[in-house]
Amino acid sequence: MAPLDRWKHEATAFDRVLFFSDAVFAIAVTLLVLPLADVQLAPTHVGSQLVGLIPQMLTFALSFIVTGLFWMSHHKWFQLVSAFDTRSLWVNMIFLLCVAFLPFPTSVLAQRGDTSAATAFYAGAIAMTGVLACTLWWYMSRHRELLTSDGAPALLHRHFLSSLAAPIVFALSIPLSYGDASLAKYSWILTYPVSRLIQRATRREKAKAAGRN
């Protein structure tokens, strides 16, 4: 790989990539609340109007948490990365595109969350964002020259496996939403236990491999 095709951890170019990534996340989570901020309340029955906004508030909270988890993952695991190359930079950019897009499906779900189309649209957006995150971790884990240490590929690979939970659960909820939109939304709770199951299976496989050696 040519030296000019890599942006190192110490270089200003590498830092700018991370700063830009953080800025995209910050703007995305800020935009999530705009549908609520634009609500115009009538002067009477304010309490009942606020109660009616609870579904939108819950949708905002859900998207804030999901976006925050993507950011935490991005922040934590890029501590294992020492450089970008052109391909990883593009994958990161497309991942950030998905993150920046999330306020729109969030707004759609907040307004029409009782419909199958809105639920499937939101689930598809989250699944696609998760797929791009997994692609990024997979690519980084395969290129040791971009990482900080010899142990980083194994850590990133385990993170890649556990990160599969979100795209799998949200993708499977898409066909489910056309049968029952509410059930599809409840199924999203399975993301955490599925992630834990993958982590446990990965640890068991690692232990077996260590035992064979």
N, C-alpha and C positions, 0 to 999 in steps of 0.2 A: 504494500500500500504506500503510495507516495506521501511524504510528510505533510504536504499541503492539503491532503485529503482527510486529515485528522485534526480535531480540535481538542487539545489536552486540558486536563483538570486545572492546571495552573494558569492557563491562558485566558485572556479577556474574552475571547470568542466562546470558550466553553461556559464561562460564567454568564455570558449574555444569553445563552440557550436556556440555562436554568432560571435566570431572572424572567425571561420571556414566558417560560412555562408557568412559573408562579403567578405572573401577572394575568395570564389567561384564566387560571383557576380562580383568582380573586375576582376578576370581572364576572365570570360565570356565576359564582355563588351570589354575587351582588344582584345580578339580573334576575335571579330566581324569585326575588321578593317583589319585583316590579308589579306583577298582576295584583298583588295585595295592596301595594302602595297606591295604585291607581283606583282602588275601590271608592266609590262615592256613597256615603251613608246618608240616608234620609234623616231629617231632624227628629223623627219619632220612632219608637220601637227599636232603639239602637241595640239593645241587648239581643233581641231576636235576630236582628240582621247579623250580628257578630256570630251567633250560634250557626246561622246559615253559612258562614264563611269557614266553619271548622274543616270541611273536606279540603278546601283550598289551602288552609294552614297546614294540614297534615301532608298534603302533597308537597308543599314547600319544604317541610321538615324532612320528608323522605329524600327529596332530591338534594337537599343540603348535605344530609348524612352520606348519601351515595357519592356525591362529588367530593366531599371531604375525605372519604375513604380512598378514592382514586388519588387524591392529592397526597395523603399520608403514605400510600404505597409508592407513588412516584418519588416523593422526597426521601423516604427511608432507603429505598433500594438504589437510588442514584448515588448514595454514599459508597456503593461498591463499584461505581463507574469512574474511570479516570479520563476517558476521552470519548468523543463522538466521531463517527465517520459519516460519509454522505448518506448512506442508506439508513443508518440509525437516526440521523437527523430528520430524514423524510418520514420515517415511521412515527417519530415523536411528534412531528408537525401534524400528521393525519390524526393521531390520537388527540392532540389538542383541539383540532377542528371538531371532533366529536364532543369533547368537553364543552367547547364554546357553543355548540348547538343545543345542549341539554336544556337551557331555559325555555326553548320553544316547545318541545314535547311536554315539559313540566306544565306550561301554561295550558296546553291542549288537555292534559289529564285533569288539571284543576277545574277547567270549564266543563268538560264532557266526560268525566271519569266514570259515569254510569254506562258508557257505551263501549262496545267491543273494539271499535276502530281506535278510539283514543287510548285504551289500555294496551292494545297491541302495538300501536305507534310508539308509546312510551317504552314498553318492554324492548322493542326492537332497537331503540336509540341506546338504551343502557347496555344491551347485549353487544351491539356494535362497538361501543366504547370499551367494553371489557375485552372483546376480541383484539382490538388494537393494543390495549395494555399488555395482554398476553403475548402478542406478536413482538412487542418491544422487548419484554423480558426474555423471550425465547432467543431473539436475535443477539442480544447482549451476552447471554449465557454461552452462545456458540462462538464468540469472538473474544478470546482471552486477552488479546492486545488492547482491548478497550476497558479492561477491568483493573481493579486496584491490587488484587492478590490472586494467588493460585486457588484459594478456597472460594472466591467470589462466584465462579461459574456454577458450583454446586448449590450455593445459596440462592442464586437467581433462578436456577432450574426448579428448585423446590417452591419458590415463590410463584413461578410460572404455573406449576401444577395447581397450587391452592387458588390462584387467581382464575382458574377455569370455572370455579363455582358460579360466579356472577353471570357470565355469558350463557352458561348451560341452563341455569334456573330461569333466567329472564327469557331466553329463546324458547324454552319449552312452554312458558306461560303464554306465548303468542297464540298457538292453536287453542289452548285452554280458554283464552279470553273470549273466543267466539262461541263457546258453550256457556260460560258464566264469567262475566267480567270481574265480579267481586271475588270469586274463587281464585282467579288468576292473580289478582293483587295480593291475596292472602298467601299465595304460593311463594311470593318473593321473600317471605320470612325464611324459607328453606335455604337461602344463600349461605347463612352462617353455619348451620349444621353440615351442609354439604362440603363447605370449605374445611371444616374440622375433620370430616371423614377422609377427605383427600390427604390432609396433612398426616393423619394417623397412618393411612395406607402407605404414604411415602416414607414415614419413619420406620414402619415395619419392613418395607422393602430394603431400606438402607441397612437395617440391623441384620437382615438375612444375608445381604451381600457382604457385610463385614464378617459375619460368621463363616461364610464360605472361604473368605480369604484367610 
